[in-house]
Amino acid sequence: MLVFERGWLSSNNVLFTGDDPALVDSGYVTHAPQTLALVRHALQGHPLARLLNTHLHSDHCGGNGALQAAYGCHTAIPAGEAAKVAAWDEEALSFRATGQQCARFTYDALLAPGQTLELGGMAWQVLAAPGHDPHAVLLFCAREGILIAGDALWENGFGVIFPELDGEPGFIEARATLDLIGTLAARVVIPGHGRMFTDVAGALGRAYARLDYLSADPKRNAENAVKVLLKFLLLERQSVPLAELPRLLASIPVVRSAMRQMDIANLATDPSLVERAGGKPAHAFNARLHTASDAYTTLATWAASSLLRAHAARIDGHDLVDA
């Protein structure tokens, strides 16, 4: 079993070699050539037989189409996504909702909680992991104590609780998933993003604290989602003209949903952060946002300032640039 730790635009990939090579999660579509190169190098000429997805967010399944074209690999997806993939409903699959891309792919089998799979000569349980995504699954090898967690548990948190943004339950489900992980006695966790880790109790403690913080005031989850989606845009594009930020945010349905849970008028915007970051003066930043509605102008200024404060972006001339 090999783990390819990827950058945050793409999910990590888990490759099982041997007589029946299989890959869990395939990264983002713009990284598909790199995913193919990693798989080809590791398999040394052998074909990839199987492909599985922990869930169908674009950063976990964006390479599916390229892998299927290259290998014709048997593909298994979470059962709850079958009809959406069969119809290729990009609205229901969340790609359009999040303003992200995903090349079309097909599936051959479904992953349902309660199943047992053989990967790398070992038995893996399929377990439900709702919260971040309602149809997400975990893969757990009890013999070795290895958990492939997707975005249900990272070393320092978990993925955005997207269902809550659309008025659907997500916090309770995320807590139940953390509770389930706590019963597994996992020795090592392979998260969807970031490095593998063995301090599972510590990670769960941090995740529970994070979940308590978000669920205590749902606008915090909404604000986090907006920042994450803007960061994803920067990771994908590397830079975004400041003048386009309000329009871009307004074009993403999940952002519009998040705004309904946010107090836009009272967001703590600090345009002076732009000037301190070494870019154009703050008044120039604001001037470049004047074409959008006041709400999206405020949101764009706040979100950009938040990324600047976290050193997750910088200003270069008239652009917000990934950092």
Contacts in CASP RR format, 6 or more apart in sequence:
PFRMAT RR
TARGET T0000
AUTHOR 0000-0000-0000
METHOD contacts of the structure
MODEL  1
MLVFERGWLSSNNVLFTGDDPALVDSGYVTHAPQTLALVRHALQGHPLAR
LLNTHLHSDHCGGNGALQAAYGCHTAIPAGEAAKVAAWDEEALSFRATGQ
QCARFTYDALLAPGQTLELGGMAWQVLAAPGHDPHAVLLFCAREGILIAG
DALWENGFGVIFPELDGEPGFIEARATLDLIGTLAARVVIPGHGRMFTDV
AGALGRAYARLDYLSADPKRNAENAVKVLLKFLLLERQSVPLAELPRLLA
SIPVVRSAMRQMDIANLATDPSLVERAGGKPAHAFNARLHTASDAYTTLA
TWAASSLLRAHAARIDGHDLVDA
1 14 0 8 1.000
1 15 0 8 1.000
1 16 0 8 1.000
1 17 0 8 1.000
1 119 0 8 1.000
1 120 0 8 1.000
1 146 0 8 1.000
2 14 0 8 1.000
2 15 0 8 1.000
2 17 0 8 1.000
2 42 0 8 1.000
3 12 0 8 1.000
3 13 0 8 1.000
3 14 0 8 1.000
3 15 0 8 1.000
3 190 0 8 1.000
3 196 0 8 1.000
4 12 0 8 1.000
4 13 0 8 1.000
4 14 0 8 1.000
4 15 0 8 1.000
4 35 0 8 1.000
4 38 0 8 1.000
5 12 0 8 1.000
5 194 0 8 1.000
5 195 0 8 1.000
5 196 0 8 1.000
6 12 0 8 1.000
6 13 0 8 1.000
6 27 0 8 1.000
6 31 0 8 1.000
6 193 0 8 1.000
7 193 0 8 1.000
7 194 0 8 1.000
8 193 0 8 1.000
8 194 0 8 1.000
8 231 0 8 1.000
8 235 0 8 1.000
9 28 0 8 1.000
9 30 0 8 1.000
9 31 0 8 1.000
9 59 0 8 1.000
9 232 0 8 1.000
9 235 0 8 1.000
9 236 0 8 1.000
10 27 0 8 1.000
10 28 0 8 1.000
10 31 0 8 1.000
10 34 0 8 1.000
10 35 0 8 1.000
10 59 0 8 1.000
11 25 0 8 1.000
11 26 0 8 1.000
11 27 0 8 1.000
11 28 0 8 1.000
11 59 0 8 1.000
11 60 0 8 1.000
11 150 0 8 1.000
11 151 0 8 1.000
11 192 0 8 1.000
11 193 0 8 1.000
12 25 0 8 1.000
12 190 0 8 1.000
12 191 0 8 1.000
12 192 0 8 1.000
12 193 0 8 1.000
12 194 0 8 1.000
13 23 0 8 1.000
13 24 0 8 1.000
13 25 0 8 1.000
13 26 0 8 1.000
13 27 0 8 1.000
13 35 0 8 1.000
13 38 0 8 1.000
13 39 0 8 1.000
14 23 0 8 1.000
14 24 0 8 1.000
14 25 0 8 1.000
14 148 0 8 1.000
14 190 0 8 1.000
15 21 0 8 1.000
15 22 0 8 1.000
15 23 0 8 1.000
15 24 0 8 1.000
15 38 0 8 1.000
15 39 0 8 1.000
15 42 0 8 1.000
15 43 0 8 1.000
16 22 0 8 1.000
16 23 0 8 1.000
16 24 0 8 1.000
16 119 0 8 1.000
16 120 0 8 1.000
16 121 0 8 1.000
17 42 0 8 1.000
17 43 0 8 1.000
17 46 0 8 1.000
17 120 0 8 1.000
18 46 0 8 1.000
18 120 0 8 1.000
20 49 0 8 1.000
20 50 0 8 1.000
20 118 0 8 1.000
20 120 0 8 1.000
21 43 0 8 1.000
21 46 0 8 1.000
21 47 0 8 1.000
21 48 0 8 1.000
21 49 0 8 1.000
21 50 0 8 1.000
22 48 0 8 1.000
22 49 0 8 1.000
22 50 0 8 1.000
22 51 0 8 1.000
22 52 0 8 1.000
22 119 0 8 1.000
22 120 0 8 1.000
23 39 0 8 1.000
23 48 0 8 1.000
23 50 0 8 1.000
23 51 0 8 1.000
23 52 0 8 1.000
23 67 0 8 1.000
23 73 0 8 1.000
24 52 0 8 1.000
24 53 0 8 1.000
24 54 0 8 1.000
24 119 0 8 1.000
24 139 0 8 1.000
24 148 0 8 1.000
25 52 0 8 1.000
25 53 0 8 1.000
25 54 0 8 1.000
25 60 0 8 1.000
25 61 0 8 1.000
25 150 0 8 1.000
25 192 0 8 1.000
26 32 0 8 1.000
26 35 0 8 1.000
26 51 0 8 1.000
26 53 0 8 1.000
26 60 0 8 1.000
26 61 0 8 1.000
26 62 0 8 1.000
26 63 0 8 1.000
26 64 0 8 1.000
26 65 0 8 1.000
26 66 0 8 1.000
26 67 0 8 1.000
27 35 0 8 1.000
27 59 0 8 1.000
27 60 0 8 1.000
27 61 0 8 1.000
27 62 0 8 1.000
27 63 0 8 1.000
28 58 0 8 1.000
28 59 0 8 1.000
28 62 0 8 1.000
28 63 0 8 1.000
28 100 0 8 1.000
28 101 0 8 1.000
28 236 0 8 1.000
29 58 0 8 1.000
29 62 0 8 1.000
29 63 0 8 1.000
29 66 0 8 1.000
29 101 0 8 1.000
29 102 0 8 1.000
29 103 0 8 1.000
30 101 0 8 1.000
30 236 0 8 1.000
31 63 0 8 1.000
32 62 0 8 1.000
32 63 0 8 1.000
32 65 0 8 1.000
32 66 0 8 1.000
32 67 0 8 1.000
32 103 0 8 1.000
33 66 0 8 1.000
35 63 0 8 1.000
35 66 0 8 1.000
35 67 0 8 1.000
36 66 0 8 1.000
36 67 0 8 1.000
36 70 0 8 1.000
39 48 0 8 1.000
39 67 0 8 1.000
47 71 0 8 1.000
47 73 0 8 1.000
48 67 0 8 1.000
48 70 0 8 1.000
48 71 0 8 1.000
48 73 0 8 1.000
49 71 0 8 1.000
49 73 0 8 1.000
49 74 0 8 1.000
50 73 0 8 1.000
50 74 0 8 1.000
50 75 0 8 1.000
50 76 0 8 1.000
51 64 0 8 1.000
51 67 0 8 1.000
51 68 0 8 1.000
51 73 0 8 1.000
51 74 0 8 1.000
51 75 0 8 1.000
51 76 0 8 1.000
52 75 0 8 1.000
52 76 0 8 1.000
52 77 0 8 1.000
52 111 0 8 1.000
52 117 0 8 1.000
52 119 0 8 1.000
52 139 0 8 1.000
53 60 0 8 1.000
53 61 0 8 1.000
53 64 0 8 1.000
53 75 0 8 1.000
53 76 0 8 1.000
53 77 0 8 1.000
53 78 0 8 1.000
53 111 0 8 1.000
54 60 0 8 1.000
54 78 0 8 1.000
54 129 0 8 1.000
54 136 0 8 1.000
54 137 0 8 1.000
54 138 0 8 1.000
54 139 0 8 1.000
54 148 0 8 1.000
54 149 0 8 1.000
54 150 0 8 1.000
54 151 0 8 1.000
54 192 0 8 1.000
55 61 0 8 1.000
55 78 0 8 1.000
55 81 0 8 1.000
55 129 0 8 1.000
55 132 0 8 1.000
55 133 0 8 1.000
55 135 0 8 1.000
55 136 0 8 1.000
55 137 0 8 1.000
55 150 0 8 1.000
55 151 0 8 1.000
56 77 0 8 1.000
56 78 0 8 1.000
56 81 0 8 1.000
56 84 0 8 1.000
56 85 0 8 1.000
56 93 0 8 1.000
56 94 0 8 1.000
56 133 0 8 1.000
56 135 0 8 1.000
57 94 0 8 1.000
57 98 0 8 1.000
57 133 0 8 1.000
57 151 0 8 1.000
58 94 0 8 1.000
58 95 0 8 1.000
58 98 0 8 1.000
58 100 0 8 1.000
58 101 0 8 1.000
58 102 0 8 1.000
59 100 0 8 1.000
59 232 0 8 1.000
60 150 0 8 1.000
60 151 0 8 1.000
60 192 0 8 1.000
61 77 0 8 1.000
61 102 0 8 1.000
61 105 0 8 1.000
62 101 0 8 1.000
62 102 0 8 1.000
62 103 0 8 1.000
62 105 0 8 1.000
63 103 0 8 1.000
63 105 0 8 1.000
64 75 0 8 1.000
64 102 0 8 1.000
64 103 0 8 1.000
64 105 0 8 1.000
65 103 0 8 1.000
65 104 0 8 1.000
65 105 0 8 1.000
66 103 0 8 1.000
67 73 0 8 1.000
68 75 0 8 1.000
68 105 0 8 1.000
68 106 0 8 1.000
74 108 0 8 1.000
74 109 0 8 1.000
75 105 0 8 1.000
75 106 0 8 1.000
75 107 0 8 1.000
75 108 0 8 1.000
75 109 0 8 1.000
76 107 0 8 1.000
76 108 0 8 1.000
76 109 0 8 1.000
76 110 0 8 1.000
76 111 0 8 1.000
77 85 0 8 1.000
77 107 0 8 1.000
77 109 0 8 1.000
77 110 0 8 1.000
77 111 0 8 1.000
78 110 0 8 1.000
78 111 0 8 1.000
78 112 0 8 1.000
78 135 0 8 1.000
78 136 0 8 1.000
78 137 0 8 1.000
79 110 0 8 1.000
79 111 0 8 1.000
79 112 0 8 1.000
79 135 0 8 1.000
80 110 0 8 1.000
80 135 0 8 1.000
81 93 0 8 1.000
81 135 0 8 1.000
82 107 0 8 1.000
82 110 0 8 1.000
83 89 0 8 1.000
84 92 0 8 1.000
84 93 0 8 1.000
85 93 0 8 1.000
85 105 0 8 1.000
85 106 0 8 1.000
85 107 0 8 1.000
86 107 0 8 1.000
88 104 0 8 1.000
90 96 0 8 1.000
90 102 0 8 1.000
91 97 0 8 1.000
93 102 0 8 1.000
94 162 0 8 1.000
94 254 0 8 1.000
95 101 0 8 1.000
95 102 0 8 1.000
96 253 0 8 1.000
97 252 0 8 1.000
97 253 0 8 1.000
97 254 0 8 1.000
98 229 0 8 1.000
98 232 0 8 1.000
98 252 0 8 1.000
98 253 0 8 1.000
98 254 0 8 1.000
99 229 0 8 1.000
99 233 0 8 1.000
99 251 0 8 1.000
99 252 0 8 1.000
99 253 0 8 1.000
99 254 0 8 1.000
100 232 0 8 1.000
100 236 0 8 1.000
111 117 0 8 1.000
111 126 0 8 1.000
111 137 0 8 1.000
112 126 0 8 1.000
113 126 0 8 1.000
113 127 0 8 1.000
113 128 0 8 1.000
113 137 0 8 1.000
114 125 0 8 1.000
114 126 0 8 1.000
114 127 0 8 1.000
115 125 0 8 1.000
115 126 0 8 1.000
116 123 0 8 1.000
116 124 0 8 1.000
116 125 0 8 1.000
116 126 0 8 1.000
117 123 0 8 1.000
117 124 0 8 1.000
117 126 0 8 1.000
117 139 0 8 1.000
118 124 0 8 1.000
119 139 0 8 1.000
119 141 0 8 1.000
122 141 0 8 1.000
122 143 0 8 1.000
122 144 0 8 1.000
123 141 0 8 1.000
123 142 0 8 1.000
123 143 0 8 1.000
124 139 0 8 1.000
124 140 0 8 1.000
124 141 0 8 1.000
124 148 0 8 1.000
125 139 0 8 1.000
125 140 0 8 1.000
125 141 0 8 1.000
125 142 0 8 1.000
126 137 0 8 1.000
126 138 0 8 1.000
126 139 0 8 1.000
127 137 0 8 1.000
127 138 0 8 1.000
127 139 0 8 1.000
127 140 0 8 1.000
127 180 0 8 1.000
128 136 0 8 1.000
128 137 0 8 1.000
128 138 0 8 1.000
128 177 0 8 1.000
128 180 0 8 1.000
129 136 0 8 1.000
129 137 0 8 1.000
129 138 0 8 1.000
129 149 0 8 1.000
129 150 0 8 1.000
129 152 0 8 1.000
129 177 0 8 1.000
129 180 0 8 1.000
130 136 0 8 1.000
130 163 0 8 1.000
130 170 0 8 1.000
130 173 0 8 1.000
130 174 0 8 1.000
130 176 0 8 1.000
130 177 0 8 1.000
131 152 0 8 1.000
131 161 0 8 1.000
131 163 0 8 1.000
131 170 0 8 1.000
131 171 0 8 1.000
131 173 0 8 1.000
131 174 0 8 1.000
131 177 0 8 1.000
132 151 0 8 1.000
132 152 0 8 1.000
132 158 0 8 1.000
132 159 0 8 1.000
132 160 0 8 1.000
132 161 0 8 1.000
132 162 0 8 1.000
132 174 0 8 1.000
133 151 0 8 1.000
133 162 0 8 1.000
133 163 0 8 1.000
134 163 0 8 1.000
134 168 0 8 1.000
134 170 0 8 1.000
134 173 0 8 1.000
136 150 0 8 1.000
136 151 0 8 1.000
136 152 0 8 1.000
138 147 0 8 1.000
138 148 0 8 1.000
138 149 0 8 1.000
138 150 0 8 1.000
138 152 0 8 1.000
138 177 0 8 1.000
138 180 0 8 1.000
138 181 0 8 1.000
139 147 0 8 1.000
139 148 0 8 1.000
140 146 0 8 1.000
140 147 0 8 1.000
140 148 0 8 1.000
140 184 0 8 1.000
140 186 0 8 1.000
141 147 0 8 1.000
142 184 0 8 1.000
144 187 0 8 1.000
145 184 0 8 1.000
145 185 0 8 1.000
145 186 0 8 1.000
145 187 0 8 1.000
145 188 0 8 1.000
146 186 0 8 1.000
146 187 0 8 1.000
146 188 0 8 1.000
146 190 0 8 1.000
147 153 0 8 1.000
147 181 0 8 1.000
147 184 0 8 1.000
147 186 0 8 1.000
147 188 0 8 1.000
147 189 0 8 1.000
147 190 0 8 1.000
147 200 0 8 1.000
148 190 0 8 1.000
149 181 0 8 1.000
149 189 0 8 1.000
149 190 0 8 1.000
149 191 0 8 1.000
149 192 0 8 1.000
150 190 0 8 1.000
150 191 0 8 1.000
150 192 0 8 1.000
151 158 0 8 1.000
151 159 0 8 1.000
151 191 0 8 1.000
151 192 0 8 1.000
151 193 0 8 1.000
152 158 0 8 1.000
152 159 0 8 1.000
152 174 0 8 1.000
152 177 0 8 1.000
152 178 0 8 1.000
152 181 0 8 1.000
153 177 0 8 1.000
153 178 0 8 1.000
153 181 0 8 1.000
153 189 0 8 1.000
153 191 0 8 1.000
153 203 0 8 1.000
153 204 0 8 1.000
153 207 0 8 1.000
154 191 0 8 1.000
154 192 0 8 1.000
154 193 0 8 1.000
154 194 0 8 1.000
154 203 0 8 1.000
154 207 0 8 1.000
155 189 0 8 1.000
155 191 0 8 1.000
155 194 0 8 1.000
155 195 0 8 1.000
155 197 0 8 1.000
155 199 0 8 1.000
155 203 0 8 1.000
155 206 0 8 1.000
156 203 0 8 1.000
156 206 0 8 1.000
157 203 0 8 1.000
157 206 0 8 1.000
157 207 0 8 1.000
157 210 0 8 1.000
158 174 0 8 1.000
158 207 0 8 1.000
158 210 0 8 1.000
158 211 0 8 1.000
159 228 0 8 1.000
160 221 0 8 1.000
160 224 0 8 1.000
160 225 0 8 1.000
160 228 0 8 1.000
161 170 0 8 1.000
161 171 0 8 1.000
161 174 0 8 1.000
161 214 0 8 1.000
161 221 0 8 1.000
162 225 0 8 1.000
162 254 0 8 1.000
163 169 0 8 1.000
163 170 0 8 1.000
163 173 0 8 1.000
164 170 0 8 1.000
164 171 0 8 1.000
164 218 0 8 1.000
164 221 0 8 1.000
164 222 0 8 1.000
165 221 0 8 1.000
165 222 0 8 1.000
165 225 0 8 1.000
165 254 0 8 1.000
165 257 0 8 1.000
165 258 0 8 1.000
165 261 0 8 1.000
166 257 0 8 1.000
171 211 0 8 1.000
171 214 0 8 1.000
171 215 0 8 1.000
171 221 0 8 1.000
174 211 0 8 1.000
175 208 0 8 1.000
175 211 0 8 1.000
178 204 0 8 1.000
178 207 0 8 1.000
178 208 0 8 1.000
178 211 0 8 1.000
181 200 0 8 1.000
181 204 0 8 1.000
182 200 0 8 1.000
182 204 0 8 1.000
186 200 0 8 1.000
187 198 0 8 1.000
187 200 0 8 1.000
188 196 0 8 1.000
188 197 0 8 1.000
188 198 0 8 1.000
188 200 0 8 1.000
189 196 0 8 1.000
189 197 0 8 1.000
189 198 0 8 1.000
189 200 0 8 1.000
189 203 0 8 1.000
190 196 0 8 1.000
191 197 0 8 1.000
197 203 0 8 1.000
213 220 0 8 1.000
214 220 0 8 1.000
214 221 0 8 1.000
214 224 0 8 1.000
215 221 0 8 1.000
218 261 0 8 1.000
219 261 0 8 1.000
219 262 0 8 1.000
219 263 0 8 1.000
221 261 0 8 1.000
222 258 0 8 1.000
222 259 0 8 1.000
222 260 0 8 1.000
222 261 0 8 1.000
222 262 0 8 1.000
223 258 0 8 1.000
223 262 0 8 1.000
225 254 0 8 1.000
225 255 0 8 1.000
225 258 0 8 1.000
226 249 0 8 1.000
226 255 0 8 1.000
226 258 0 8 1.000
226 259 0 8 1.000
226 262 0 8 1.000
226 299 0 8 1.000
226 303 0 8 1.000
227 303 0 8 1.000
227 306 0 8 1.000
227 307 0 8 1.000
229 249 0 8 1.000
229 252 0 8 1.000
229 254 0 8 1.000
229 255 0 8 1.000
230 245 0 8 1.000
230 249 0 8 1.000
230 303 0 8 1.000
230 304 0 8 1.000
230 307 0 8 1.000
231 307 0 8 1.000
231 312 0 8 1.000
231 313 0 8 1.000
231 322 0 8 1.000
233 240 0 8 1.000
233 248 0 8 1.000
234 240 0 8 1.000
234 307 0 8 1.000
234 312 0 8 1.000
234 313 0 8 1.000
234 320 0 8 1.000
234 321 0 8 1.000
234 322 0 8 1.000
235 322 0 8 1.000
238 321 0 8 1.000
238 322 0 8 1.000
239 316 0 8 1.000
239 319 0 8 1.000
239 320 0 8 1.000
239 321 0 8 1.000
239 322 0 8 1.000
240 248 0 8 1.000
240 319 0 8 1.000
240 320 0 8 1.000
241 288 0 8 1.000
241 318 0 8 1.000
241 319 0 8 1.000
241 320 0 8 1.000
242 285 0 8 1.000
242 288 0 8 1.000
242 289 0 8 1.000
242 304 0 8 1.000
242 315 0 8 1.000
242 318 0 8 1.000
242 319 0 8 1.000
242 320 0 8 1.000
243 288 0 8 1.000
243 289 0 8 1.000
243 291 0 8 1.000
243 318 0 8 1.000
245 289 0 8 1.000
245 292 0 8 1.000
245 300 0 8 1.000
245 303 0 8 1.000
245 304 0 8 1.000
245 320 0 8 1.000
246 289 0 8 1.000
246 291 0 8 1.000
246 292 0 8 1.000
246 293 0 8 1.000
246 296 0 8 1.000
246 297 0 8 1.000
246 299 0 8 1.000
246 300 0 8 1.000
247 291 0 8 1.000
247 292 0 8 1.000
247 296 0 8 1.000
249 255 0 8 1.000
249 296 0 8 1.000
249 299 0 8 1.000
249 300 0 8 1.000
249 303 0 8 1.000
250 256 0 8 1.000
250 292 0 8 1.000
250 293 0 8 1.000
250 296 0 8 1.000
255 299 0 8 1.000
259 295 0 8 1.000
259 299 0 8 1.000
262 299 0 8 1.000
264 295 0 8 1.000
264 298 0 8 1.000
264 299 0 8 1.000
265 298 0 8 1.000
267 298 0 8 1.000
267 299 0 8 1.000
267 302 0 8 1.000
268 302 0 8 1.000
269 298 0 8 1.000
269 301 0 8 1.000
269 302 0 8 1.000
269 305 0 8 1.000
270 305 0 8 1.000
270 309 0 8 1.000
271 282 0 8 1.000
271 283 0 8 1.000
271 285 0 8 1.000
271 286 0 8 1.000
271 301 0 8 1.000
271 305 0 8 1.000
272 282 0 8 1.000
273 282 0 8 1.000
273 305 0 8 1.000
273 308 0 8 1.000
273 309 0 8 1.000
274 280 0 8 1.000
274 281 0 8 1.000
274 282 0 8 1.000
274 285 0 8 1.000
274 304 0 8 1.000
274 305 0 8 1.000
274 308 0 8 1.000
274 315 0 8 1.000
275 281 0 8 1.000
275 282 0 8 1.000
275 285 0 8 1.000
277 308 0 8 1.000
277 314 0 8 1.000
277 315 0 8 1.000
278 314 0 8 1.000
278 315 0 8 1.000
279 314 0 8 1.000
279 315 0 8 1.000
279 316 0 8 1.000
279 317 0 8 1.000
280 315 0 8 1.000
280 317 0 8 1.000
280 318 0 8 1.000
285 301 0 8 1.000
285 304 0 8 1.000
285 315 0 8 1.000
286 301 0 8 1.000
288 318 0 8 1.000
289 297 0 8 1.000
289 300 0 8 1.000
289 301 0 8 1.000
290 297 0 8 1.000
292 300 0 8 1.000
304 313 0 8 1.000
304 320 0 8 1.000
307 313 0 8 1.000
307 320 0 8 1.000
308 314 0 8 1.000
308 315 0 8 1.000
311 323 0 8 1.000
312 322 0 8 1.000
312 323 0 8 1.000
313 320 0 8 1.000
313 321 0 8 1.000
313 322 0 8 1.000
313 323 0 8 1.000
314 320 0 8 1.000
314 321 0 8 1.000
314 323 0 8 1.000
315 321 0 8 1.000
END
